[in-house]
């Protein structure tokens, strides 16, 4: 099976949780051919590419979501793209872009009889405009230029000044409209890329399934492929892309009209993505609830936990536990992790357990305030816990240490978890808590705040307290530090749960089954030449299963079908049909005659 893997800002370039998950998934899907279509979000991102990709990755296509449109990657022929846009092309653009803009600038519909367009008509107009722009990009090219043109700004201005426009958009100035047009050109850039086989080179027109690893821009090529070729679309989100856009726009230095218009566009795009996806696989129930609020059909939602490598933590889990008094926190240091509350909680722990220590292991996060927040936490730790010394001549040591992976104190992540009596998570905002899963693989008891998917991951194998509550956090840590037997029981239960739900093998097996299920529901596509009869009607199962088998069997089958007269069974298939019965044993197929 040929899979088109659609990524944004992750695999196979930028490091991080998304890149690691995609790499583990791709390496586990050895029976498929995978083509990666990656949207880069940072300059010079291609230099971060992994040194080696598995053999099943046949090709990697890359395009930037920043700067100018990449030369040589436009859809359409050179002749068409070289022409200037005439009146007919501009009128066609105005029609499609106008439908798109008026759809997402209209406010949500209120009760029956209240002002506002019905949701169905808004969704239809947005889809009509979106796919109309995609069709124009394929026919004529030059869509990025049109999206930044004066015509686009005038259409935006007309929609914002309309009687049914969003209240926040009424005050949009020319600078705001130019900013929105620039953001829309970047967000809609995938419509204009040469990824669809328009120029003779096979692309998404030749894949059997599109798998978008997030919503937003990454899903756009899958939407176009579904519309143009009937290719099934699978969408996986470990964190809701729409929510990430909301948070990013709120922190960005943008005016209120720009934030409102971009949020409305992303919301309409998310609704269209969820409506067109054959299946949506959230990484946890917390993400699933967000998707349902954004309009996803509950019948097409299926939770699949992200797979993680448990093998590297086996030695830690098998080692005998000691009676340490060490609390370990692992993660990226930024304000959402609420290390301030953890430090105040540890001050109370020290009053009951004077031998307790706290190791904070991790680097500076991506948040703009992360460096300043780390400095603040270091200063707070020095203030709460002055360096302790045995006598006047001994150098004092602080019971709180800030360490970075790869340094002399914490060269490996496994060693950090091995030193822990209890692993602590103190976040106020959290998606899927990877550090908790790693601690569970190590057989360590955990104390966590109730945020994101924490309760779903822990499932009763650890203690959970309210966020921003240092006193409750300290009480839970004291309870486990003073009870080694309870720590051991919780750690064993946590490891058993993690091995059952969160391993790489579980994740790869789940998606292998999902791929086959989606293909079985869409055996033939109208765009396949061999899948139509003489009247142009799609023929179910026109592409037999053996056409997906790599190697000489697929080649032999294709040659036999080409040589055989219409309506007759190829000779090689007839020979196999004479063998009655098929039995699988010992990992091989044995035929009985």
KEKOLKE-467899 format. One record per residue: residue in one letter; x, y, z of N, C-alpha, C in turn. Coordinates in pm, whole numbers, plus 50000, padded with zeros to 5 digits. Layout:
! KEKOLKE-467899
AXYZXYZXYZ;...
! end
This chain:
! KEKOLKE-467899
X500854988250000500005000050000500895012450000;X500525022449922501295034849916500605045250004;X501345050350102500815059750200501465073350177;X500645083650167501135097350165501085103050305;X502255104550369502315109550507502485124650502;X501515132150554501485146650547501855152450683;X502945160350687503435165750814503605180850804;X503625187250919503865201750927504815204451042;X505995209751011506945213651114507525202151194;X507465190051143507975178651219508765169151131;X508325156851123509015146351051509185150250904;X510355147550844511545141350903512615151350942;X512235163750975513225174150997513305178251143;X512365186551188512465192651320512385182151430;X513295182551527513215173051638512055176351729;X511635166751808510535168851901509655156551910;X508595157651989507705146252012507025141851884;X506585151351800505915147751676506855140251582;X508085145151570509055138451482509355124351532;X509515122951664509835109751721508685099951699;X507445104651718506305095651698506215091251552;X506345100651458506275097051316507375087251278;X508575089351332509685080451299509415066351350;X508905065251471508595051951524507485045351444;X506475053151403505385047451325505875042651189;X506655050851121507135047250987508005034750993;X508875033951093509745022151105508945009651139;X507785011351202506974999651234506114994851120;X505915003151016505054999550903505924994450788;X506554983050808507504978050710506824972650585;X505544969850588504884964050473504304974050375;X504604986950393504014997250309505105006050248;X504765012250135505615022550075505085036150119;X505975044450172505575057150231506265068550158;X505465078350118505975090750063505625102050159;X506635109650200506455120150299506295133550227;X505255140850264505005154250213505075163750332;X506225170450346506525177950467506455192950442;X505735200050528505675214550526506615219750634;X507665226650593508655231850687508175245250742;X508355247150871507905259450937509045268250983;X510295263750962511435271551005512445272550891;X513185283550887514225285150787515325274750808;X515865269850699516965259950699516575247350777;X515305244050775514845232250849515365219350788;X515595219350656516055207250591517405202650643;X518195211650700519485207750754519345199050879;X518155199150940517925191051060517445177051026;X517395173550899516845160650858517595149050923;X516865138950961517455127051021518495121050926;X519625116150979520685111250892520275099350806;X519365091250852518945079650774517455077350793;X516775074550684515355071450688515185056750654;X514145050250706513935036050675513675033850528;X513895021350485513805018050342512395020150288;X511375019250373510005020750323509655035150286;X510475044950326510265058850284510855060450145;X510015060950044510485061449906510925075349863;X510155085549902510475099249861510065108849971;X510755120249975510415130950068510265143849988;X509065149849995508785162549929508715173250038;X509365184550015509405195150115509005208350054;X508285216350130507925230050089507875238650213;X508315251350204508325260050323506985267050343;X506615268650468505455276850504505935290250557;X506965295550499507495308650537508195314450413;X508355327450410509055333850300508285333350169;X509025335150061508425335249928508105320949883;X507185320049787506825306849735508045300549668;X508315287649693509525281449636509465280749484;X510505285549420510555285449274510615271049224;X509905268449114509915255149055508955245249118;X508155249549213507215240349279505765244349256;X505495252649158504125256449126503415245149052;X502105244449073501285235348995501085241048855;X500665232348763500365236848627501605237148540;X501405238948411502495239048315503225252348319;X504465252048268505265264248263504585274848176;X503965270448067503325279847975502195287348043;X501355280048118500225286548184500685295448298;X501705290748372502145298648487502885311148443;X503405311348322504125323148276503225334348228;X501955331248205501045341548156500575350648271;X500315363148237499735372248335498255368948353;X497725372748467496335369648497495425379448425;X494585374048339493655382248266492385384748346;X491455391348281490215394948349489435382548390;X489435372248307488675360148339489275353148461;X490605352448466491245345848580490995353648709;X491075367048702490825375048822489385373948867;X488435373248771487035371548807486815357948873;X487455347948820487335334548880487915334349021;X489065340849040489655341549174488735349049270;X488175360249224487295368049311486085359949355;X485565351649266484405343349302484755333349411;X485865326149392486225315649488486725321649619;X487605331549610488135337649733487025344849808;X486095350949736484975357549802484105347649879;X483855336049820483065325849891483795321150016;X485125319250006485915314850121485875325150233;X486095337650197486205348250298484855351050364;X483795352050285482485354850344482015343450434;X482515331250409482125319950493482745320950631;X484065324250640484655324150773484585337750843;X484215348350772484035361150841482645362750899;X481715354150859480365354850916480375349451058;X479605355451149479575350551288478875337151296;X479115329551403478385316951420476895319151426;X476155309451377474695310751375474145310251516;X473165318751543472515318751673471285310251671;X470345312451763469095304851764468305307451637;X467315299251615466505300351495465865314151486;X466045320451371465515333751351466495344751385;X467625341251451468615351451486469495354151366;X470155366051363471045368951250472185358951245;X472725357051127473825347751108473435336851013;X474395333050928474105322750828474045309150894;X473215300150844473175286650898474535279750882;X474915270850976476205264450968476415256850837;X475365250250787475535242250666475915251150548;X475265262650534475565271350421476965277250434;X477385280450557478735285450578479765274950538;X479545262550580480475251850547480505249450396;X479345249950332479295247850187480045258950113;X479845271450156480535282450091482045281450111;X482465277750232483905276450259484505265450172;X483815253950164484325242950082484345246749934;X483305253649888483265257849749484435267049716;X484695276749803485795285749780487155278949788;X487315270149887488605263349906488955254649786;X488015246149743488325237049633488315244449498;X487585255449490487665263549370489045269649354;X489635274549463490995279849458491995268849424;X491785256849477492695245849446492615242249298;X491415242149243491255239149100491885249849013;X491725262349053492345273148976493855272348983;X494405268649099495855267149111496365256249019;X495595245349005496025234648915495875238048769;X494875246048735494625249448595495555260348544;X495755270648627496435282648579497675286348658;X497785281748786498915285648867498795300248912;X499825304748982499845318749024498945322149140;X498405312349211497505315349322498195323349432;X499465320549470500095328749574500145343549540;X500355346749412500375360849372498985367049387;X497965359749350496605364849361496205366849508;X496645357849596496285359049737496915371249803;X497985376449748498635388449802498335400849718;X497395399949628497105411049537496145421049601;X495995432349531495035442449576493605437049571;X493325428249473491995422249465491655414649593;X492615406949646492365399249768492095408549885;X492855419549896492645428950006491275435549995;X490855439349873489545445449856488425435749891;X488585422849854487565412949889487485411250041;X488625410950107488645410050253487965422150316;X488275433950264487685446050319486165446050302;X485685441850186484255441450162483565431850258;X484205420150282483605410450374483595415650517;X484665422750559484725427950695483755439350718;X483415446550611482495457850626481035453750607;X480805441250573479455436550547478605436350673;X477275436050658476395436350775476465423650860;X476895412350800476945399850874478375395850912;X479295405150909480675402050942480855400851093;X481945394551133482275393551275482405407551335;X481875409651454481995423051515483445427751528;X484355418551560485755422451576486385426451444;X485815422051331486405425151201485985438751148;X484975444851208484485457751157485545468551165;X486405467751265487425477951282488735474951213;X488765465351123490015461651056490505473150967;X491775476650982492395486950901493125480550783;X493685488950697494375483750580495565475050622;X496295479350724497425471250772496955457650822;X495795457350888495255444550935494875435550818;X494265441250716493865433350600495085427950526;X496145435850516497365430950453497985419550534;X497945420650666498485409850750497675397150734;X496345398350729495495386550711495755380250575;X495865388350469496135382950336497455375450332;X498485380850400499785374050403499695360750477;X498965360250588498795347750662497985337550580;X496975342250508496185333050427497005327150313;X497895335050254498725329750146499605318350197;X500165319950317500985309250374500135297050410;X498965299550471498115288450513497585280550394;X497315287450281496775280850162497845276950062;X499105278350098500195275150006500145260649957;X499765250850039499725236949988498815235149866;X497845244049844496985242749726497775244749597;X498885252149603499625255849483500865247349460;X501145237649545502365229749532502215218949426;X503325214749368503315204449263503375190449326;X502455187849415502415175049485501315165849434;X500575169749331499365162549294499475155549158;X500675154549104500855147748977500415155848857;X500305169048872499835177448762500875178748650;X502145176948684503205179448587503835166448536;X503105155648542503585142948488504295134148588;X504805139648698505475131748800504445126548899;X504445113648930503465108349025503575115349160;X502435118149217502385124649347501255118949429;X500465127649489499345122949570498255116449486;X498305118149355497335111249270497595096249264;X498795091949307499165077849297499155070749431;X498875077549542498875070849672497505064749698;X497495054849786496235048149821495545054549941;X496335061450024495785067150146496635079150187;X495995090050229496675101650284496515101450436;X497645102350506497635102550652498225115750698;X497385124950743497825137950794498125136550943;X499345140250983499745138751123499315150451209;X498575159851152497965170751229496895177151141;X496095185751202495145193351123495825205551063;X495045215351022495625227550968496205225650829;X497355232150803497955231950670498355217950627;X498745209350719499165195850683498035187850620;X496815190450659495675182950606495195188150471;X495625200150430495145205850304495475197150183;X496715192050168496955183250053496055170950054;X495735165650172494835154250180493425157750139;X492975169950172491645174250129491585175449977;X492635181049916492655182349771492705168649705;X493505159449760493595145949704492265138649714;X491555140449824490245134049837489265139749737;X489285152949720488375159349627488685155549482;X489975154949448490375152949308490445138249269;X490905129649361491185115649326490385105649408;X489615110449506488865101249591489725093949693;X490925099049722491835092449814491335093849958;X491205083050033490755084250173491745092450255;X491225100050351492045108650436491915104150580;X493055101650642493145098450785493845109950855;X493265114850963493815126251038494145121751179;X495405123851220495835120651355496245133551425;X495725135751544496085147551623496375143151767;X497595145851812497915143451953497645155952037;X497635167351972497185179852031496345186851926;X495255193051962494355198851864495045210851798;X495205210051666495905220751594495165233951606;X493855233551608493085245851620493365252551754;X493425244951860493735250551992495125256551994;X496075249951929497425255451923497455268751849;X496645269851743496565282651672495975293451762;X494935290151836494345299951926495385305152026;X496145295952087497135300052187498265308152124;X498695303852004499785311051938499355325051898;X498145326551845497675339851804497455348851926;X497025343052038496825351252157498125356952209;X499225349252195500525353952243501245362752142;X500835362452015501515370151911501115384851917;X501985394051874501655408451874500785412151755;X499535407651756498595410251648497415418251701;X496795425851613495615433551652494425424251669;X493395429051736492195421051761491515416651632;X491355425351529490735420551405491535409451337;X492855410451338493675400051274493515386851348;X493565387351480493395375051559492025368851535;X490975377051530489625371851510489475365551372;X489995371951269489845366651133490645353851114;X491875353551165492675341451149492105329851230;X491585332751349490945322151428489715316751358;X488925325751295487745321151222488135312451103;X489195316351032489635308250918490085294450964;X490895293851069491375280951117490225272351168;X489225278551229488065270951273487295264951157;X487105272751049486405267450932487225256550864;X488555258050860489395247650800489345234850882;X489355236151015489265224251101487935217151081;X486845224551069485525218351048485485210950915;X486065216750810486095209950680486975197450685;X488085198350754488965186650767488265175250839;X487605178250950486905167851024485735162150944;X485095170650862483955165950783484395156550672;X485585158750614486035150850500486875138850538;X487395138350659488275127250699487465114350709;X488025103550654487385090550668487445085750812;X488505089450883488665085651023489575095851089;X489305098951215490115108251294490605100651416;X491905100951439492495093451550493155103051649;X492415107851748493035116051853493985107551938;X494985114151995495955106952076495505104552218;X494405110852260493895108852395492475114352401;X491795111552510490405115752524490275130852538;X491275137352597491255151852609491215158252470;X492055153452380492045158452242490735154952174;X490215143252201488965138952139487815148252177;X487765152552302486685161752343486795174952269;X487995179952248488185192252172487695190352028;X488015179051969487595176651831486095175851820;X485435169951917483975169451914483375183351924;X483975191952007483485205752017483685213351887;X484705209451811484985216351685484195210351568;X483295201151595482415196151490482715182251439;X483705175251495484025161851447482895152151482;X482595143251388481565133151408482075122351502;X481345119951609481795110251709481955096251649;X481175093051547481255079651488482575077551413;X483245088351375484505087151301485715090851385;X485555090551517486655093151609487095079951673;X488395077651676488915065451739490235068851808;X490265067651939491465071252015492555060851994;X493745065751955494935057251939496075064152013;X496525058152122497585064252201498905064052124;X499705074752137500995074952068501945064452125;X502635057552038503555047052082504885052752126;X505455046952231506755051252282507635039052304;X508935041152299509905030252310510065026252455;X509615014352490509715009452627511015002152653;X511694997652547512894989452566514014996452639;X514175009352616515285016652677515125017952829;X513905015752882513665017153025513565003753097;X513804992753025513654979453087514644977453200;X515894981553178516924979653282516574987353408;X515974999153395515595006953512514484999853589;X513504994353518512394987553584512834974653652;X513824967653592514274954953649515244956653764;X515844968453779516804970553887516074970954021;X516694965754127516034966154258515894980654307;X514754983454366514484997054413515214999654544;X515735011854558516365015654683515405024754762;X515815028354881514965036654966515385051254953;X515385056154826515815069954804514705079454842;X515085092054863514135102754896514175113554788;X514385109354665514575118854556513305120454475;X512895132854455511825136154362512475140554230;X511925135754118512475139053987511365145253902;X511685156553841510805163053744511535163353611;X510855159153502511475158653368510575166053271;X511165174453186510375181553086511095193853034;X510375201952957510895214552906510455225653001;X511395233753044511125243853146510495256153080;X509255258953119508535270653069507385273453166;X506725285053155505725288653257504595278553276;X504165271653168503045262353180503365250553270;X504645247853295505025236453379504925239553527;X504775252153564504525256453702505545250753800;X506825252953770507875248653862507885256953990;X507305268753985507225276954106506395269754212;X505245264254171504415256654266505165244354316;X505925237754227506685225954268507735229554373;X508425240854355509445244854452508825248154588;X507685254954588507015257654716506515244654781;X506035235254698505605222354753506795214854812;X507935215554746509115208454797509595214454929;X509385227454949509745233555078508955227055191;X507675223755169506885216855272507335202255287;X507715195955175508205182155183509455181455269;X510345191255255511605191155330511385192255480;X510295198555520510045199655664509725186055724;X509055177355646508735163955694509825153855662;X510535155955551511605146755506512865154955482;X513665157355586514865165755569515875160255470;X515845147255442516805141455349516325141855204;X515145147055180514595147155044515365156854954;X515475152954828516105161554726515185162254604;X515395172554523514595174754403515525176854285;X515345168654182516115170054058515185175053949;X515485186553891514735192153779515575189953654;X515115180853569515905176353453515205180953326;X515875189053248515275193653122515875206753076;X515685209552948516195221952892515135232752886;X515525244052830514625255352817513595252452708;X512325255252735511265252852638511245263252527;X510285261752434510185270752319509415283552348;X508755284252461507985296252493508915308252501;X508485319952450509365331752453509815335552594;X509005332652695509355336252832510135325352905;X510465314252836511105302952902512465306452963;X513375313452894514665316552958514525324753086;X513665334853082513445342853202512805334753313;X511915325553276511245317253377512255307953445;X513185302353368514225293753427515075301653526;X515465313753488516255321953579515475324953707;X514185327753695513345330353812513275318053903;X513145306153843513075293953925514395291253996;X515505293653928516805292053994516945301554114;X516525313954095516605323554205515695319654320;X514505314654289513575310454393514125298554471;X514755289054399515335277454467516465281854560;X517275291354517518365296154602517825303454725;X516685310154709516095317354821515425307854920;X514695297754870513985288454958514915278555025;X516005274854956516895264455007518335269455000;X518765277055100520175281255101521095269055105;X522285270655045523225259455041523505254455181;X523375240955195523585234855325524995229055333;X525635230955448526995225855469527075219155605;X527895208555614528035201255741528755209555846;X529685217755804530415226255898530855238855825;X531615247355894532005260255838532995258955725;X533675247555711534705246155608534225238455487;X533075232355493532575224155383531725232655288;X531915229955158531125237055058529675232155066;X528745241455068527345237755080526745232554950;X525685224954962524965219654847523485222954860;X522875225954747521455228954746520675216154719;X519605213554794518825201354771518065201354638;X518025212854571517385213754440518465215454333;X518445206854233519425207754125518695209453992;X519235218253906518735220353771519745213953676;X519315203853603520215196053519519665195253377;X520555193953282520175192553142520675179253091;X519845172253014520235159152962521515160452880;X522415150952900523695151252831524795157052918;X524435163353030525445168953120526015158353212;X526965162053296527595152153386526655146553491;X525645154453533524725149453636523665140253578;X523205142853456522135134853394522505131953249;X523465123153227523865120353088522785113553007;X521935105553072520875098353002519565099953077;X518455099453001517145100653061516865089053155;X517325077053119517085065353203517735066953340;X518925073053344519605074853472518865084753561;X518235094553500517455103953580516275096853645;X515535088753568514415081353626514875070853727;X516045064953704516535054653796516795060353935;X517125073153945517405079154075516155083354150;X514985082054087513755087654144513075077854237;X512645082854352511675075654434510275078654384;X510055091254346508765095754293509045105254177;X508305103654069508375112853955507185122353966;X507465135453951506455145753974506185153253845;X504895156553822504485165353714503615176153775;X503975188853751503295200053819502625209653722;X502355205553599501895214553494500495219953522;X500245231853467498885237253464498265235553326;X499095233553223498645230553087499475218953037;X498825208452990499545196552945498695189352842;X499335184252738498635175952642498765161352683;X499565153952606499845140152642501145139952721;X501125136052849502315137152935503325125952909;X504265128452820505265118352784506135114452903;X506475124152988507335120853102506665111153197;X505355112053212504655102453298504695088453239;X504515087353107504585074153044505985068153059;X507015076253043508385071353062508605066853205;X508075074353302508185070153442507445057053466;X506295055253401505555042853416506315031053356;X506965033253242507815022553185508915018653283;X509395028253360510465025553457509945019553587;X508635018253601508075012653723508135022153840;X508035035153815508125045153921506735050453955;X506515052954083505285059254128505305073954089;X504135079654065504055093354016503065101654097;X503335114654102502405124554157502225135054049;X500975137654010500715146453896499575155953926;X499545166853852498405175953857497355171753755;X496115174453787494995170153703494815179953588;X495505177453478495425186153361495645177853235;X495015181953125495185174952999494765160353009;X495615151452956495325137152954495965129653070;X496315136653179497025130353290496225118953351;X494975121553388494175111053454493955099153360;X493805101953232493615091053136494865082353126;X496035088553130497285081053121497535073353250;X497375079953364497685073553491496705062253521;X495425064753505494435054253524494425047753661;X494695055053767494655049253901495965043653949;X497045045053873498345039553914499255050253973;X498725061954002499505072754063498575082254135;X499155091754204498365101654278498195114154193;X496985119754192496655131454112496085142054205;X496575154454190496135165554274495715177154184;X494965186854238494575198454156495795206754116;X495755213154000496865221953962496885234654047;X498065241154050498265253454127497915251754274;X498235240154330497955237454471499195231254534;X500185239354574501425233854630501205225254755;X500215228854835499995221154958499545206954925;X498605205454831498165192054793499295184354726;X500105190954645501235184454580502235179454683;X502495187654785503435183654890502885171854971;X501595171855003501005160955081501105147755006;X500855147854875500945135554797502395130454790;X503335139454772504745135254768505185129554903;X504775135855013505135130555145504535116855167;X503305114855120502655101855141503425090655072;X503945093054953504675082554882506105081254932;X506745092154966508125091155017508175083455147;X507135084255227507115077155354506575063055348;X506235057955232505635044555220506245037155102;X507415030755120508065023755009507225012554949;X506475005355031505664994354979504574999654884;X503975010654920502945016554833503575021354702;X504745027254709505445031454588505695019554497;X506105008454554506394996654473505124991254406;X504014990954480502774986054422502314995054308;X502335008054331501895017254227502835016754106;X504115015554129505065014754018504855002453933;X504604990953997504354978653920503074979753839;X502034985253899500784986853825500944996753710;X501725007253732501945017153626502705010953510;X503705002853537504464996653428503574987153348;X502754979253416501864970053345500894977853255;X500364988953303499434996953222500155003053102;X501345008253122502075014453012502435004352904;X502854992452944503204982152845501984977352766;X500824978652825499604974352756499094984852657;X499284997752688498625008252610499545017252529;X500795019052571501575030152517502855025952447;X502965013952398504185009352333504145012252183;X505325011852122505435013651977504685002651904;X504794990551952504144979251886502624980851885;X502064985651996500614987852001500194998351901;X500975009151891500635020051801500725015651655;X501815008751618501975004351480500904994251441;X500554985151531499514975351501498164982151481;X497884992351561496614999451547496515006251411;X497565013151368497505020051240497595010451123;X498264999351139498264989451031496854984351006;X496104981851111494724977651094493834988551039;X494075001051082493275012351032493505014350883;X494755013350838495045014750694494265004550613;X494304992050655493604981650580492094983850584;X491584988350697490144990850709489705001850613;X490455012850608490075023950521490175020150374;X491205012550338491345008350199490224998650161;X489814990150255488744980650224487414987750200;X487234999550260486005007150238486065015650112;X487245017150055487395024949931488265017049834;X487785005549785488634996749703488965002349567;X488125010949512488385016549380488045031249381;X488875039349315488665053649311488245057649172;X487345067349160486915071649027488055076748940;X489145081649001490245086948922491115075848863;X490965063548910491765052548856491235048648719;X492095048548619491645045248484491155030848476;X491825021948551491415008048545490185005048628;X489645015248700488505012848786487185017348728;X487125020248596485895024648533485505014948422;X484215012748407483775004548296483595013348171;X483035007648065482915015047939481985027047950;X481115026848051480185037948070480705048148171;X481935046148222482495055448318482045053248461;X481425041748489480945038748623482055031548700;X482375035948825483415029048902483085014348924;X484105005848910483954991548933484574987949068;X483804982849162484394978749290485444967849269;X486494968849347487584958949347488244957849209;X488284968949136488954968749007490464968049023;X490964972149140492394970749169492544959349269;X492914947449225492954935949315494044937349420;X493914929249524494824930349637496264927549596;X496474918449499497844915049463498584926549397;X497854936849352498534948249291499304956249395;X499004954349524499694961549629500894953749683;X501064941149641502154932949692503444936849623;X504484941049698505724945149632506484933049577;X507364935749480508214925149427507664918849301;X508164906649272507864900149144506404895949133;X505714893649247504314889349237503454900449178;X503694913049222502914924149168503214926049020;X504504924848984504874926448843504264915548758;X504314903048808503744891948732502244893748715;X501574897848826500124899648818499744910548722;X500474921648724500164932648633500374928548489;X501474921148462501734916948325500674907048277;X500254897848366499254888048326497914894648298;X497544904548384496274911248359496304919148230;X497474924748197497564932348073497504923247951;X498064910947965498094901847850496804894147834;X496044892247942494834884147934493714891547864;X492904884547782491744891047719490754895547825;X489964905547790488974910847884487984899947922;X487714899248053486714889748103487254875748128;X488564873348100489134860148123490124860748237;X490244849648309491164848848421492574846548372;X493574854248421494954851848379495384837548410;X496344832548331496754818648344497354815748480;X498164825348530498794822448658497764821848771;X496704829848760495644829448862494844816648851;X494644811848727493914799448709494664787648770;X496004787748755496804776948813496674776748964;X496704788449024496544788849168495134785049209;X494134787949120492764784549154492514769649155;X493384761849083493214747449083493594741149215;X494364748549293494764743149423493644745549522;X493144735149577491994736249665492464737349810;X492154748749871492474750750013493784757950029;X493874765350138495074772950168495214773150319;X496374768950367496554768050511497854775050549;X497794783050652498974790250699499494783350824;X500794780050822501404773550937502884777150940;X503374779351062504794782251077505234794851007;X504334804450990504694817050927504754816250776;X504394804450712504404803150567503034798750519;X502774800750391501524796450331501754783050263;X500964773050296501084759750236499794756650162;X499924752650038498754749149956498584733949957;X497354729749965497044715549956496304712949827;X496764703449746496114700149618495234687849635;
! end
